[in-house]
Amino acid sequence: MLMVKKLMMLVVWAVCFINLVHPFEAPLNTLFYIVLAVVTVLHAVLVALVSKAITLDGKARFNLFVFGSIAVKELQQK
């Protein structure tokens, strides 16, 4: 189930970055700009908070930034 959630998160990132390169129609592009900004800020805050609690290497930080709480759930299972 975690792999499905990761795939869905990658789709969100991909659509947001595609919107940066080739913007969608008027109301939809604004929505994806907002989604990209919110996801980026929230995941950056999550990485900062988790990094204060436990030490993470670069790969784990990147994984945490991209997948957010899905990666936290993986860390808890390990």
MOMOTA-V379475 format. One record per residue. RES is the residue in three letters. PSI is psi in whole degrees, -180 to 180 (NA if undefined). Layout:
BEGIN
res = [RES,RES]
psi = [PSI,PSI]
END
This chain:
BEGIN
res = [MET,LEU,MET,VAL,LYS,LYS,LEU,MET,MET,LEU,VAL,VAL,TRP,ALA,VAL,CYS,PHE,ILE,ASN,LEU,VAL,HIS,PRO,PHE,GLU,ALA,PRO,LEU,ASN,THR,LEU,PHE,TYR,ILE,VAL,LEU,ALA,VAL,VAL,THR,VAL,LEU,HIS,ALA,VAL,LEU,VAL,ALA,LEU,VAL,SER,LYS,ALA,ILE,THR,LEU,ASP,GLY,LYS,ALA,ARG,PHE,ASN,LEU,PHE,VAL,PHE,GLY,SER,ILE,ALA,VAL,LYS,GLU,LEU,GLN,GLN,LYS]
psi = [-34,-33,-36,-43,-40,-42,-41,-39,-39,-36,-41,-48,-44,-45,-40,-42,-33,-38,-32,-40,-46,90,143,-174,164,-58,-29,-37,-36,-41,-45,-28,-42,-43,-44,-44,-46,-46,-42,-47,-46,-40,-34,-41,-41,-44,-43,-43,-43,-36,-28,-30,-44,156,135,145,179,-40,-41,-38,-43,-44,-42,-39,-43,-44,-10,-128,-20,-42,-33,-42,-39,-42,-38,-36,-29,NA]
END
